[in-house]
Amino acid sequence: MITSFFKAKSGKVKPITSDGPSRSSPVEKRERDVDGEATRSVKRSKPSEQQDPAVQEMLASLNKQNSDETTWYDVMEKHSTQFSFKGLAKFVQKERKTKTIFPPPQDVFSALNLTPLDKVRVVIVGQDPYHGPGQAHGLCFSVRKGIQVPPSLRNMYKELVEDKAVSNFTQKPTHGFLERWARQGVLMINTVMTVQKANANSHKKKGWEEVSDEIIRAVDRRCKKEGRGVVFLLWGKPATTKATTVLGGSASSRHRIICTSHPSPLGATKTKSPFTGSKCFSRANEYLKELGYDETIDWRVDGDLQEI
């Protein structure tokens, strides 16, 4: 179900069939996703090319979680065989040699490390990382303690304070560190996951869009397998268009999607579905109950962290 002035593209996701021989080659076998479902045809590296140093460097910060279930490392290791990912890895590696790139390498996949795939309950999609010193650390909209709270996050806090259904959020926090959300199952990803210092959108269309698409697909595949959706909080038209296009028909049938304008000062009160006054955080919790989750999100950013 989508609640927004944006509409998802209609139509069901069609299964992909193969015209090749019944006996799959090693490369064809890798064309199947980690849950065993067929995926769309993509160009992939040969096995000998998967150990490219740039790819290894890119994935070095991604935790290898010990789980019987599909993990983010499984998803990304599979995706890394695509030529587009190899090109992205080489591009970022080269950029880091001559320019200041945010976030630092160890933080690029913080969102995946903090929120395991099998624990995702809410998905927030941002655009690209903050491009100021010390700001970006791999969670969209979040900054570490000691860094000034950005304007968009200030508006998010304002919305939480004014939403009376969020009873325990009574005053704006003094910091913008959102790790507590991530550890409760809120996946906070940017469409593009790296950026040059002081140069917004500088890593756009270099391959990150395909990575974030695959992350969304992985969440959807897991939900399909478990028979239960998640809540998407989509702020602004780019996030809404991206997620609903990637999800296709499952956007309205499996998940709960809340779409508003962007929380930035320029967008928070605009459009027919403004972020301000949307009560998107309490609505997300109501949808989690509707979807059958035992616990909702405690949107406070301070307090003891409980491992999920």
N, C-alpha and C positions, 0 to 999 in steps of 0.2 A: 504494500500500500504506500502510495506516495502522497505526501501532504505538501503541496507547493503550487506556485504559479508556473513552475517549469514542468514539462511533461516528458516522460520517458518515451523513447521511440517504441512504437507498437510492434507486435510480432513476437513469435516464440523463437527461442534459440533452437536452431536446427542442428540435429546430430551430424557429425562429420563422418563420412564414410570413406573408405580407401578403395582406390581402383587398382592397387598393387596386388602382388601375389599373396596367397594366404599365409605363406611362411614369412614372417617378418625378419628383415635384416636387423643387425644391432642398431643401426641408425634409426630404422623405422620403429623399433621398440622404444627408443627414447622419445619418439613423437607422442607417446602416451603419457599422460600426466602421472604424478606420483601416486594418485589414488586409483589408477588403472583406467581412467576415462579418456577417450580420444579427444585430442585438441586440434585446433586449426593448424594447417600446414605452415611451417616456418623453416627458414634456413638455419641449419645448425653446424657447428664446427665438427670436424672429425674427432674421434677420441683422442688422437695424439695431440690435438690442438687445445684440448681442454685445460692443460696445465700451463697455459700462457702466464708468465709472471705477473702481468698487469691484472689478469683475472684473479689470480691467487691473492694479490695485494688487496684487491677490491673486497674479496670475501673474507679476508683475514679477521675482521672485527665481528663477523657473524657467528654467534654461538652455535656449537654443534650439540643440540639438546638431546639427551638420552631419553627417547620416547618410542613406544610402539606405534604411536600415531604419526602422521605426516607432520614434519616440522618445517619451520621457515628455511632452515638450511637445505632440506630436501628440495623445497620449491626453488630456491635461488640457485642451487647447484645444477638443477635441471635447466633453469632459464639461462645459466651462464654458458651453455653450449650453443646458444644463438649467436650468430655473427654480430648482431646488433649490440649484444652485451660485451663482446670482446672489443668492439670499436669504442664503446662507452668507457670501458676500463682503461684502454690505452689513452683516450682523450683526457680523462681525469688525472691519470698518472702524469701525463705530460704537463697539464695545467699546474699541478702541484709543484713541479720543478721550477717554474718561472713566476708563478703568481700565488697570492694568498687565497686559499680556497676554504670555504666554510661548508659544513662543519669539519673539524679535524677527522682524519681517517677512522679513528677508533669510535667516533660517534655517528657515522653515516647510517648505520642500521640499528640505532638505539631503540627505535620504535618496535622492531621485530624482536630484539633481545629482551625487552621489558614486557612484551605482550605476546606470549606463545600463541601459535595459530589455533590450538585447541581451546584457548581461553578467551578468544575475541568475542565480545558481546556488543560493542559499539565501535563504529568506524568514523573517524573525522578525517576529511581529505583537505589538505592545504594546497598551496601553489608551489612556491619554492622557498628555501630557507631564508631566514633573516641574513642580511649581508653586512651587518655591522660587527665589529670585533667582540668576541666573547658571547654573542647572542645564540647562534644556532648550535644545537647539540643533538639533533636527530629526531626530536618530537615537534611536530608542527604546532605553532603558536606558543610554544614553551621557551623560556629562558632560564638559565641557572640562577640560583640565589646570588644576590649581589649585583645583578644586571637590572637596569631599569625596566619596569614592566612596560611592554610595547602598547601602543594605543588600541590595537584590536583586542588584546587580552584584557585591557582595562574595561572595554565594553562588554566582554564576556563576563567578567566579574560583576559588573553593574547589573547585567541581566540576571545573574544568579542571585544577587542580593534582593532584587526587586521581585523575583518569582517566589511568592509566598508558599508555593507548594514544595520548595526546597527549604525546609524549615531550619536546617542546621547551618545554612550559609548566611550569616547575619551581617558580615562586614567584609569589605574588600581586603584581600590578603596584601601583605607588604612585599611579596615576591611573586615571580611568575613561573616557578618550577612545578611542572605538571606530572612529575613522575608518579605521584600517588594515583592519578587517573589511570596511567598506563598499567600499573600493577593490579588494577581491578578489572582489566579487560577492555580498556578503551584504546584502540589502535589509532595512533595519531601519525599519519604519513603525509608527506608532501608529494605532489605530482612529480616534481623534479627535486632530487635529493642533495645536490651540491650547487654551489654558486660562487662566483668570484667576489672578492671583497668590494663593496660599494658599487656593485654592478648587477642589479636585479635582472633575473631571467637570462643571465649570461650562459647558463648550461641548458637552456631550453632546446628541445629537438636534437639532443645528442644521444638519446637512448633511454633516458630515465622514464619517459612517459610509458614505454613498453614495460619497464620494471614495475611501476606502480599499477599498471593495468593487470599484470600477472598477480600481484599481491591481492588485488580486489577479486580476481577470478579464484584464487586459492581459498579465500574466505568463503566465496559462494559455493565452491565445490565441497568444502567441509560442511557447510550448512545443508547442502543437498543430501550429503551422506547421512547426516544426523537427523534430518527431517525437521530442522528448526532454524529460522533465520536470525539475523542480527539487526541492530538499529544503525542506520546511516545518518549522520548529521552533516549535511551538505550546505555550506555557506557560500553563496555567490554562484553565478552562472557557470564559470569554468568547472568548479567542483561538481556541480549538479549534472552538467552535460557529460563529463567524463564518466562518473560512476554509473549513471543510468544507461549510458551507451554500452559500457563494458558488461553490465549485468544483464542487459536485454530484458526478456520477458520475466525473469525471476525478480526484477526490481519491484514489481507490484504484487507478485504472487507469493514470494517467500520472505521478503524483508519488510521492515518498516523504515520508510525514508522521510526525513524531515528536511525540507528545503527552505532556506530563507536567504535574504541578502547577506552580503559579507559583513562581519562585525567591525570592519574598519570605520573610522570616523566619516569617511566619504560615502560608505554604503549602508551603515547600520540602520538608517531610518528610511531608506529608499525602497522602491518597488512596492507591489501589492502585498508582498510577504516580507516585511522588514524584520531584520534580526531583533531589533529592540522591541520588547513586548511579546516575542514569539513563544516564550516559556518552553523553549526547545529542550532544556535540560530536564525539567520535570516531565515533559511529554516523553522523552526518551526512556525515563524510568517506568512510566506507565506502559509503554510498548514492551519493555523487557518483561514486565509482569504478564502482559497479554501473550507473549511468546513462550511463556512457561519457565522463565529463569527464576531461581529461588531467591536471588539477591539482586538488588538494584545498585546503581552507582552512588557512592558517597562522594559528592562533587567537591568536598573540602580539599584544600591542597596541603593542609597541615594536619599533623596527628600521626600516630604510629602506623607504619606500613605493615600490612598483612600480606604475606606471600600468597599469590594466587596459584 
